[in-house]
Amino acid sequence: MKKFFRNISILSLPFIILVIFCLVIDPYNVFHYKNIRDNGIPANANYIKMRYILDNPTKFNSFLFGSSRVGFINVASISELHCYNMTYSVGLPREHRENLEVMIKKKIIPSVILIGVDDIGCYTDPELHHRDLLRMPYPTDAIQNKIIYYKFLMKYINTDVLRSIPIIISHKGDNLIYRRQFYENGGSPVEFGEQIKFDGIIENISSITIPFYYGIDNVIADIQSIIDLCNGYNIKLILFTNPLYKMTYQQAVENGYIDFLSRLSEITDYYNFSGINDITANNDNYLEASHYKAKVGNLIIDTIFNNKTDKNLLSQGFGYYVTTETKNEFINLLLNQWIQDDHFRPI
């Protein structure tokens, strides 16, 4: 019997070493959520941030949800709130609702929720994220929480650790500011990325229209469920649209984005920053075709919280507060922009 156990131990040793190796490398930082590392590979921010918030239930009284586009909104500058930025890559309304439900189950009931929406929510099926380690959603119960750990670990053992090693080795240093801001406010930048010059060239713009089209009906239903949840727990919901870069916006409109904005106004009021205007048509305001810079995020905060909006920008729809009463005027504004910009297509 001793010989049997000895042989089993010897045979198991390589696997045990492999598991430990994978846990140490941990490219998506899932097993290092308390001490995230800047290793050159994007972390699964959705999963890590949810673990962090649940471990620190009284640290924040409000949250900003959205895709990586809202990552350049400096929530620390919102003086009236102690807000945490839940931004993560391709964040989707259905996942925001699920995360909020988990928070509420754990007695974390924020006073204010901000959500930045855009074309990403219309086009991306949330089911895809269950197969994507970078974007795998936070589990909705404790049992799933254990299972997701094993999913990460087994995937690491299969492929991801080996693919990530060259990236991690070649990555230069650890960004301590990134780590500090990640826990202080969700990684919201102050001036990060402002020095980058975007040349306006878009590669792979066709990827905006991905083959896994989620659909306007579905995303509107997801947003409605968030509205209902917030109403049920007396949470103030502030919804706004991300200011899409002009060419990205044009691609979105061709796929029904104005219809989405119209439908959205039927279920809730929101601040609009979409459209063709002096901000979205200026390359200097964007890192690339998807992400606006921190200075644009500051304009969003000024509009929503400080009642400061440039009158000329407002006349172009940037900062426009959309309600059921102003809906027709707003949609006509966008359609007129579209026609005058010589990109009119039947919508």
C-alpha positions in Angstrom: 0.0 0.0 0.0 2.8 2.4 0.8 4.4 1.6 -2.5 1.0 2.4 -4.2 0.7 5.8 -2.6 4.3 6.6 -3.3 3.8 5.8 -7.0 0.6 7.9 -7.0 2.5 10.8 -5.4 5.3 10.5 -8.0 2.9 10.4 -10.9 0.9 13.3 -9.5 3.9 15.5 -8.8 4.2 16.9 -12.4 0.5 17.8 -12.4 0.8 19.5 -9.0 3.8 21.5 -10.2 1.9 22.5 -13.3 -1.1 23.7 -11.3 1.2 25.8 -9.0 3.0 27.2 -12.1 -0.3 28.2 -13.6 -1.5 29.8 -10.4 1.7 31.8 -10.2 1.7 33.0 -13.8 -2.1 33.7 -13.7 -2.2 35.9 -16.9 -5.6 37.4 -16.2 -4.9 38.1 -12.5 -7.9 36.1 -11.4 -6.0 34.4 -8.5 -4.3 37.7 -7.7 -7.4 39.9 -7.4 -6.2 41.4 -4.1 -2.9 42.5 -5.6 -3.4 43.0 -9.4 -0.2 43.0 -11.5 0.6 44.9 -14.6 2.0 42.0 -16.6 1.3 43.1 -20.1 -1.9 41.1 -20.4 -5.3 42.7 -19.8 -6.8 41.4 -16.6 -10.4 40.1 -16.3 -11.4 43.4 -14.7 -15.0 42.4 -14.4 -14.3 39.4 -12.2 -11.5 41.1 -10.2 -13.5 44.3 -9.5 -16.5 42.4 -8.3 -14.4 40.3 -5.9 -12.8 43.5 -4.6 -16.2 45.3 -4.1 -17.7 42.3 -2.3 -14.6 42.2 0.0 -15.0 46.0 0.7 -18.8 46.5 0.9 -18.7 49.9 2.5 -15.9 51.5 0.6 -18.0 53.1 -2.2 -21.5 54.5 -2.4 -21.8 54.6 -6.2 -20.6 52.8 -9.3 -20.0 53.6 -12.9 -20.7 50.6 -15.2 -19.7 50.3 -18.9 -17.3 49.0 -21.4 -13.6 50.0 -21.5 -14.8 53.2 -23.1 -15.9 54.6 -19.7 -12.5 53.7 -18.4 -11.4 57.2 -19.3 -13.9 58.9 -17.0 -12.2 60.0 -13.9 -14.8 59.2 -11.2 -12.5 60.6 -8.5 -13.4 64.1 -9.8 -17.1 63.6 -8.9 -17.0 65.4 -5.6 -20.5 64.5 -4.5 -20.0 60.8 -4.8 -17.5 58.2 -3.7 -17.6 56.3 -6.9 -15.8 53.2 -8.2 -15.4 52.7 -12.0 -16.4 49.1 -12.9 -15.2 49.5 -16.4 -14.0 46.4 -18.3 -13.5 45.3 -21.8 -16.8 45.0 -23.8 -18.9 45.5 -20.7 -22.6 44.8 -21.4 -25.9 45.9 -19.9 -27.0 42.3 -19.0 -23.7 41.8 -17.1 -24.1 45.1 -15.3 -27.6 44.0 -14.1 -26.2 40.7 -13.0 -23.4 42.4 -11.1 -25.8 44.8 -9.4 -28.0 41.9 -8.4 -25.0 40.2 -6.8 -24.1 43.4 -4.9 -27.7 43.8 -3.7 -27.7 40.1 -2.4 -24.6 41.0 -0.4 -26.4 44.1 1.0 -24.4 46.5 -1.1 -27.0 49.0 -2.3 -25.5 52.0 -3.9 -27.1 55.4 -3.9 -26.2 56.1 -7.5 -25.5 54.0 -10.6 -24.1 55.5 -13.7 -24.1 53.4 -17.0 -22.4 54.3 -20.2 -24.0 52.6 -23.2 -23.3 52.5 -26.9 -23.3 50.3 -29.9 -21.3 47.5 -28.2 -24.3 46.5 -26.2 -26.4 46.2 -29.3 -24.0 44.0 -31.2 -22.4 41.7 -28.6 -24.1 38.6 -27.3 -23.3 38.2 -23.6 -23.2 34.4 -24.0 -19.9 34.9 -25.9 -18.2 36.1 -22.7 -18.8 32.7 -21.0 -16.2 31.3 -23.3 -13.7 34.2 -23.0 -11.3 34.3 -20.0 -10.7 38.0 -20.5 -14.4 38.8 -20.2 -15.9 35.9 -18.3 -18.6 37.4 -16.1 -18.7 37.3 -12.4 -20.8 34.3 -11.2 -24.2 34.9 -9.7 -23.8 32.5 -6.8 -21.2 30.9 -4.5 -21.2 27.5 -6.3 -20.6 29.1 -9.6 -17.9 31.1 -8.0 -16.0 27.9 -7.2 -16.7 26.5 -10.7 -15.4 29.6 -12.4 -12.1 29.2 -10.6 -11.7 25.7 -11.9 -12.6 26.9 -15.4 -9.9 29.5 -15.3 -7.4 27.0 -13.9 -8.1 24.3 -16.5 -8.0 26.8 -19.3 -4.6 28.0 -18.0 -3.3 24.5 -18.0 -4.5 23.9 -21.5 -3.2 26.9 -23.4 -3.3 30.4 -22.0 -0.3 30.2 -19.6 2.0 29.0 -22.4 0.8 31.7 -24.8 1.1 34.4 -22.2 4.6 33.7 -21.0 6.5 35.5 -23.9 4.2 38.6 -23.3 4.8 38.6 -19.6 8.6 38.2 -20.0 8.8 41.0 -22.6 6.6 43.4 -20.6 8.6 46.2 -19.1 8.0 46.8 -15.4 5.0 47.1 -13.2 2.9 50.3 -13.4 2.4 51.1 -9.7 0.1 54.0 -10.6 -2.2 51.6 -12.5 -2.3 49.3 -9.5 -3.0 52.0 -7.0 -5.8 53.6 -9.1 -7.3 50.2 -9.8 -8.2 49.9 -6.1 -8.8 53.6 -5.3 -11.3 54.3 -8.0 -11.4 51.5 -10.6 -8.4 52.7 -12.6 -9.9 56.0 -13.7 -7.1 58.0 -15.3 -6.4 61.7 -14.7 -4.2 62.5 -17.7 -3.4 59.0 -18.9 -3.3 58.7 -22.7 -3.6 62.4 -23.4 -0.2 62.5 -25.1 -1.2 59.9 -27.7 -1.9 61.3 -31.2 -4.6 59.4 -33.1 -4.1 59.6 -36.9 -7.8 58.9 -37.7 -6.9 55.7 -39.6 -9.3 52.9 -38.6 -8.2 49.3 -39.1 -10.8 46.6 -38.9 -13.7 48.9 -38.6 -15.8 46.1 -40.1 -15.2 44.3 -36.8 -17.6 46.7 -35.2 -20.4 44.8 -36.9 -19.6 41.3 -35.5 -21.5 38.2 -36.7 -22.9 37.6 -33.2 -25.5 40.4 -33.3 -27.3 40.6 -30.0 -30.1 42.9 -31.2 -31.8 46.2 -30.0 -34.8 44.4 -28.5 -32.5 42.4 -26.3 -30.4 45.2 -25.1 -33.4 47.4 -24.5 -34.9 44.6 -22.4 -31.6 44.4 -20.4 -31.6 48.1 -19.7 -35.3 48.0 -18.7 -34.4 45.3 -16.2 -31.7 47.6 -14.7 -34.2 50.4 -14.5 -36.7 48.1 -12.7 -34.0 46.9 -10.3 -32.9 50.4 -9.4 -36.5 51.6 -8.9 -37.1 48.6 -6.6 -34.1 49.6 -4.3 -34.4 53.4 -4.6 -31.1 53.6 -6.5 -30.7 56.7 -8.7 -29.8 55.6 -12.2 -27.9 58.0 -14.5 -27.7 56.7 -18.1 -25.5 58.3 -20.8 -24.3 57.4 -24.3 -20.6 57.2 -25.0 -19.2 59.8 -27.5 -18.3 57.4 -30.4 -15.6 58.5 -32.7 -17.2 59.9 -35.9 -16.4 56.9 -38.2 -17.3 54.4 -35.5 -20.6 56.2 -35.1 -21.2 56.2 -38.8 -20.7 52.4 -38.9 -23.0 52.0 -35.9 -25.8 54.1 -37.5 -25.7 51.9 -40.6 -26.5 49.1 -38.2 -29.4 50.7 -36.5 -27.8 52.8 -33.7 -30.2 55.7 -34.1 -33.1 53.3 -33.7 -31.5 52.1 -30.5 -31.2 55.7 -29.2 -34.9 56.3 -30.1 -36.0 53.1 -28.4 -33.9 54.0 -25.3 -35.7 57.3 -24.9 -39.0 55.4 -24.6 -37.9 53.7 -21.4 -35.7 56.2 -19.7 -34.2 59.7 -19.8 -30.5 59.9 -20.6 -27.6 62.2 -21.5 -26.5 61.9 -25.1 -22.9 62.4 -26.2 -23.2 60.4 -29.5 -23.5 62.0 -32.9 -21.4 64.0 -35.3 -20.0 67.0 -33.5 -16.9 69.0 -32.7 -15.8 66.4 -30.2 -16.4 63.2 -32.1 -15.0 64.6 -35.4 -11.7 65.6 -33.8 -9.0 62.9 -33.8 -7.2 64.7 -30.9 -10.0 63.6 -28.6 -9.4 59.8 -29.2 -6.8 57.3 -28.5 -8.0 55.3 -31.5 -11.3 54.5 -33.1 -12.9 53.1 -30.0 -11.8 55.0 -26.9 -12.1 58.7 -26.1 -9.5 60.4 -24.0 -9.8 61.5 -20.4 -10.4 65.1 -21.4 -13.6 64.0 -23.1 -14.6 62.1 -20.0 -14.2 65.3 -18.0 -16.7 66.9 -20.4 -19.2 64.2 -19.6 -18.7 64.7 -15.9 -19.1 68.5 -16.3 -22.4 68.0 -18.1 -23.9 65.5 -15.8 -22.7 66.8 -12.4 -21.6 70.4 -12.8 -24.3 71.6 -15.3 -21.5 72.9 -17.6 -22.0 72.3 -21.3 -20.7 74.4 -24.1 -23.7 75.9 -25.9 -22.3 75.1 -29.4 -21.7 71.5 -28.5 -25.1 71.2 -27.0 -26.6 72.5 -30.2 -24.8 69.6 -31.9 -26.3 67.0 -29.5 -23.3 66.6 -27.2 -24.6 66.7 -23.7 -28.3 66.7 -24.9 -30.7 65.5 -22.2 -33.1 63.1 -24.0 -36.6 62.6 -22.6 -39.9 61.5 -24.1 -40.7 65.1 -24.7 -37.4 66.0 -26.4 -37.0 62.6 -28.2 -38.4 63.7 -31.6 -36.3 66.9 -31.7 -33.2 64.9 -30.7 -33.7 62.2 -33.3 -34.3 64.8 -36.0 -31.1 66.4 -35.0 -29.1 63.2 -35.5 -30.8 62.5 -38.8 -30.1 66.0 -40.1 -26.5 65.6 -39.1 -26.3 62.3 -41.0 -27.8 63.8 -44.1 -25.6 66.9 -44.0 -22.5 64.8 -43.5 -23.1 63.1 -46.8 -23.4 59.7 -45.2 -27.1 59.3 -45.4 -28.4 55.7 -45.8 -32.0 54.6 -45.4 -32.3 53.7 -41.7 
